Amino acid sequence: MEEVAASLAPEVPAEEADALPIDVSSIEGTCARALRPRRLLTQAGLAETAQALHGHLKLLIGQDPGALTPLAQDAAQDATRLLGLADCTEAATACHRLRALAQLCLILLEPHRPPAPPAAESGRCTPPAQGGS
């Protein structure tokens, strides 16, 4: 089954992959899984989510560090440090590290999110003008 799934995915050369947009929805889904209550994370799910987060973070950190905001630069440094640590076998520590990686991933993902629609187009009411009488 894995061979069939792998054959359906097109091979993309590295130089073309760098030009592809970041898949915000996929990364957000991975972060949401990582931030679930600990009782909902199985050991296999924990490992799979950690592996996905590692890939997402490497992709997001690989961007030009000079173009990052100061918060994102700090997040990239913290993520690099956490990614460099040896795998932990204790479940609680692994879960805490996974949550930290997910939070850092969300910070690094922020510049890649599509802009929010203007308030008038979103159906939200604008606050009344403040004025003295």
C-alpha positions in Angstrom: 0.0 0.0 0.0 2.8 2.4 0.8 4.3 1.8 -2.7 1.1 2.8 -4.3 0.8 6.0 -2.3 4.4 6.8 -2.9 4.0 6.3 -6.7 1.1 8.7 -6.8 3.1 11.6 -5.2 4.9 13.5 -8.0 8.6 13.9 -7.6 9.5 17.6 -7.3 13.1 18.7 -7.8 14.6 20.6 -4.8 14.9 23.9 -6.6 11.1 23.7 -7.6 10.1 22.6 -4.1 11.7 25.8 -2.6 9.3 27.9 -4.8 6.2 26.0 -3.6 3.9 27.8 -1.1 3.9 26.6 2.5 0.9 24.3 3.2 -0.6 26.3 6.1 -3.5 23.9 6.6 -1.4 20.8 6.8 1.0 22.4 9.3 -1.9 23.8 11.4 -3.4 20.3 11.5 -0.1 18.8 12.7 0.2 21.4 15.4 -3.4 20.8 16.5 -2.7 17.1 16.9 0.4 18.0 19.0 -1.6 20.3 21.2 -4.3 17.7 22.0 -4.7 16.6 25.6 -2.0 14.1 26.5 -4.5 11.3 27.0 -5.5 11.5 23.4 -2.0 11.0 22.0 -1.0 7.4 21.6 2.7 6.5 21.5 2.5 5.9 17.8 0.6 9.1 17.2 3.2 11.0 19.3 6.1 9.7 17.2 4.3 10.3 13.9 3.3 13.9 14.9 6.9 14.6 16.2 8.3 13.4 12.8 5.8 15.6 10.9 6.6 18.6 13.1 10.4 18.1 12.6 9.8 18.3 8.8 7.6 21.4 9.1 10.0 23.2 11.3 13.0 22.4 9.1 11.0 23.8 6.1 10.0 27.0 8.0 13.5 27.5 9.6 15.1 27.0 6.2 13.7 30.4 5.1 15.9 33.4 5.0 16.5 34.2 8.8 17.1 37.8 8.0 13.6 38.1 6.7 12.1 36.8 9.9 10.6 39.1 12.6 12.5 39.2 15.9 9.9 36.8 17.5 10.2 34.4 14.6 14.1 34.5 14.8 13.9 33.6 18.5 11.4 30.8 17.7 13.7 29.5 15.0 16.6 29.4 17.4 14.5 27.7 20.1 13.2 25.2 17.5 16.7 24.5 16.2 17.9 23.8 19.8 14.9 21.5 20.5 15.4 19.6 17.2 19.0 19.0 18.1 18.2 17.3 21.4 18.2 13.5 21.6 14.9 11.7 21.4 13.4 11.2 24.8 11.8 8.0 26.0 9.8 9.3 28.9 6.3 10.0 27.7 5.6 13.2 29.6 8.9 14.8 28.5 8.2 13.7 24.9 4.7 15.2 25.1 6.0 18.5 26.5 8.7 18.8 23.9 6.1 18.0 21.2 3.9 20.8 22.5 6.8 23.2 22.5 7.7 22.4 19.0 4.1 22.9 17.9 4.0 26.3 19.5 7.2 27.3 17.8 5.9 26.0 14.5 2.8 28.2 14.8 5.0 31.2 15.4 7.1 30.5 12.4 4.0 29.8 10.3 2.4 33.2 11.0 4.0 35.1 8.0 2.8 32.4 5.6 -0.9 32.7 6.5 -3.1 34.4 4.0 -4.1 37.9 4.9 -7.4 38.3 6.7 -10.2 39.8 4.7 -11.1 43.4 5.4 -13.7 43.9 8.2 -16.4 45.2 5.7 -16.1 42.0 3.6 -16.1 39.6 6.5 -19.5 40.6 7.7 -18.2 41.9 11.0 -19.5 45.1 12.4 -17.2 48.0 12.8 -17.2 49.7 16.2 -19.0 53.0 16.5 -17.0 56.2 16.2 -15.8 57.5 19.6 -16.7 61.1 20.1 -17.6 63.5 22.8 -20.8 65.3 23.1 
